[in-house]
Amino acid sequence: FRVCPGFDKGCYLRQVWIDYSMDTITSNVRPVLLILGYLFGAFWGSEAIDCFKCVSINGNNPSCEDPFHNNYTAHLLESPCMGGRKGRNGLFPATACIKLAGVFDDSGQTIVVRGCSLDSGTLTTDTEIIRMSHCGGLYLDDRYVNGCLQSCDDSDGCNHGPSLRSHVTAVSRNLLLALGMMLLK
């Protein structure tokens, strides 16, 4: 809203007309943008990675163990894979698949865990398990495990990756939603 200097009746009327015109355009465009944003989301969904999810302790789940054969493990593939995020409630689209293979220090039992995770946005690499694979010791449910934690984010189930088209679609959808939200204010 532009303020007219002093009281200039002509300036005031022009400004009222401009404000009315913008409100009319905004109210007509807003539903269209929201519908387009919904359609993009409905057809192309989220950009979560698909990951195998399973746990095997001392070989009790052979389909989860190494060597891993994905020919007979379709039931283990979670699509899309959702994971928790530090300091937030709920589940979010995962950005990486993870695998932990190790030995419990207290019992000597082996453990293999496959799952998914996402970056929580902290500033340091050492607090984000998906930013860097590493081997050594860690605590899992208050038990010390010697092993390796590996992550991959280059493809679904670390087998196939999303195409460039899906990334362009995600960017387009996000721009439309942002524009729609700006017009809602």
C-alpha positions as CSV (number, residue, x, y, z in Angstrom):
1,F,0.0,0.0,0.0
2,R,1.5,3.3,-1.1
3,V,0.9,6.3,1.1
4,C,-0.2,9.4,-0.8
5,P,1.5,12.6,0.3
6,G,-0.9,14.9,2.2
7,F,-4.5,14.3,1.0
8,D,-4.5,14.0,-2.7
9,K,-7.9,12.6,-3.6
10,G,-6.7,11.5,-7.1
11,C,-3.7,9.7,-5.6
12,Y,-5.9,8.0,-3.0
13,L,-8.4,6.8,-5.6
14,R,-5.6,5.4,-7.9
15,Q,-4.1,3.6,-4.9
16,V,-7.5,2.1,-3.9
17,W,-8.0,0.9,-7.5
18,I,-4.5,-0.7,-7.6
19,D,-5.0,-2.4,-4.2
20,Y,-8.4,-3.7,-5.4
21,S,-6.9,-5.0,-8.7
22,M,-4.1,-6.8,-6.9
23,D,-6.5,-8.4,-4.4
24,T,-8.7,-9.6,-7.3
25,I,-5.7,-11.0,-9.2
26,T,-4.3,-12.6,-6.0
27,S,-7.6,-14.2,-5.1
28,N,-8.0,-15.6,-8.6
29,V,-4.5,-17.0,-8.9
30,R,-4.3,-18.4,-5.3
31,P,-6.6,-21.5,-5.9
32,V,-4.9,-22.3,-9.2
33,L,-1.4,-22.3,-7.6
34,L,-2.7,-24.5,-4.7
35,I,-4.2,-27.0,-7.1
36,L,-1.1,-27.1,-9.2
37,G,1.0,-27.7,-6.1
38,Y,-1.3,-30.5,-5.0
39,L,-1.2,-32.1,-8.4
40,F,2.6,-32.0,-8.5
41,G,2.7,-33.6,-5.1
42,A,0.1,-36.3,-5.9
43,F,1.7,-37.4,-9.2
44,W,5.4,-37.3,-8.2
45,G,5.3,-37.8,-4.4
46,S,8.2,-37.2,-2.1
47,E,11.8,-37.5,-3.0
48,A,12.5,-40.2,-0.4
49,I,15.0,-43.0,-1.1
50,D,14.0,-46.6,-1.0
51,C,16.0,-48.8,1.4
52,F,16.1,-52.3,2.7
53,K,15.0,-52.5,6.4
54,C,15.9,-55.5,8.5
55,V,17.7,-56.8,11.6
56,S,19.7,-60.0,12.0
57,I,21.3,-61.0,15.3
58,N,23.6,-64.0,15.2
59,G,22.2,-65.0,11.8
60,N,18.6,-65.3,12.8
61,N,17.4,-63.5,9.6
62,P,19.5,-64.9,6.8
63,S,17.9,-62.7,4.1
64,C,19.4,-59.7,6.0
65,E,22.9,-61.1,6.3
66,D,25.9,-60.6,4.0
67,P,26.3,-61.6,1.2
68,F,23.1,-59.7,0.5
69,H,21.0,-61.0,-2.4
70,N,18.2,-58.6,-3.3
71,N,16.6,-61.2,-5.6
72,Y,14.6,-62.7,-2.6
73,T,14.4,-59.7,-0.4
74,A,11.6,-57.5,-2.0
75,H,9.7,-57.8,1.2
76,L,12.5,-56.0,3.0
77,L,12.4,-53.0,0.7
78,E,10.6,-50.0,2.2
79,S,9.4,-47.6,-0.4
80,P,9.6,-44.7,0.3
81,C,11.7,-45.1,3.4
82,M,10.9,-42.8,6.3
83,G,13.1,-41.9,9.2
84,G,13.2,-39.9,12.4
85,R,15.0,-36.6,12.8
86,K,16.8,-35.2,15.8
87,G,14.6,-32.8,17.8
88,R,11.5,-33.4,15.7
89,N,8.4,-35.6,16.1
90,G,7.2,-37.8,13.3
91,L,8.8,-39.4,10.3
92,F,10.4,-37.7,7.3
93,P,11.5,-38.8,3.8
94,A,14.9,-40.5,4.2
95,T,17.9,-39.3,2.2
96,A,20.2,-42.2,2.8
97,C,20.3,-46.0,3.3
98,I,22.4,-47.3,6.2
99,K,23.9,-50.6,7.2
100,L,25.5,-51.6,10.5
101,A,27.5,-54.8,10.7
102,G,29.3,-55.6,13.9
103,V,29.8,-57.8,17.0
104,F,28.3,-57.1,20.5
105,D,31.2,-56.7,22.9
106,D,29.4,-58.3,25.8
107,S,28.2,-61.5,24.1
108,G,30.2,-62.0,20.9
109,Q,26.9,-62.1,18.9
110,T,26.9,-60.7,15.4
111,I,24.5,-58.0,14.3
112,V,23.4,-56.7,10.9
113,V,21.0,-53.8,10.7
114,R,19.8,-52.3,7.4
115,G,17.6,-49.2,7.4
116,C,17.4,-45.6,6.4
117,S,18.1,-42.2,7.8
118,L,18.2,-38.5,7.0
119,D,20.4,-35.6,7.8
120,S,19.1,-33.6,10.7
121,G,20.9,-30.5,9.6
122,T,23.4,-30.1,12.4
123,L,26.7,-28.3,11.7
124,T,29.2,-31.1,12.4
125,T,29.8,-34.3,10.5
126,D,30.4,-36.4,13.7
127,T,26.8,-36.0,14.8
128,E,25.2,-37.1,11.5
129,I,25.5,-40.9,10.8
130,I,24.8,-40.5,7.1
131,R,27.4,-37.9,6.2
132,M,30.4,-40.3,6.7
133,S,30.7,-44.1,6.9
134,H,33.0,-45.2,9.7
135,C,34.2,-48.2,11.6
136,G,34.9,-48.6,15.3
137,G,32.9,-48.8,18.5
138,L,29.4,-47.5,19.1
139,Y,26.5,-48.0,21.5
140,L,23.3,-49.6,20.2
141,D,20.5,-49.8,22.8
142,D,23.0,-49.4,25.6
143,R,25.2,-52.3,24.3
144,Y,28.7,-51.7,22.9
145,V,29.2,-52.9,19.3
146,N,32.4,-53.1,17.4
147,G,31.7,-52.8,13.7
148,C,31.1,-50.6,10.7
149,L,28.3,-48.2,9.9
150,Q,28.0,-47.5,6.2
151,S,25.7,-45.1,4.3
152,C,24.8,-44.6,0.7
153,D,22.6,-42.0,-0.9
154,D,23.3,-42.4,-4.6
155,S,20.4,-44.7,-5.5
156,D,17.3,-46.5,-4.3
157,G,18.2,-49.6,-2.2
158,C,21.7,-48.6,-3.5
159,N,20.6,-50.1,-6.8
160,H,18.9,-47.5,-8.9
161,G,18.9,-43.7,-8.7
162,P,16.3,-41.0,-9.4
163,S,16.5,-39.4,-12.8
164,L,17.2,-35.7,-13.4
165,R,13.6,-35.3,-14.3
166,S,12.5,-36.1,-10.8
167,H,14.8,-33.4,-9.3
168,V,13.5,-30.8,-11.8
169,T,9.9,-31.8,-10.8
170,A,10.7,-31.4,-7.1
171,V,12.3,-28.0,-7.7
172,S,9.3,-26.9,-9.8
173,R,6.8,-28.2,-7.2
174,N,8.6,-26.4,-4.4
175,L,8.7,-23.1,-6.3
176,L,5.0,-23.3,-7.0
177,L,4.2,-24.0,-3.4
178,A,6.5,-21.2,-2.2
179,L,4.8,-18.8,-4.6
180,G,1.3,-20.0,-3.4
181,M,2.3,-19.5,0.2
182,M,3.6,-15.9,-0.5
183,L,0.2,-15.1,-2.1
184,L,-1.7,-16.5,0.8
185,K,-0.1,-14.0,3.2
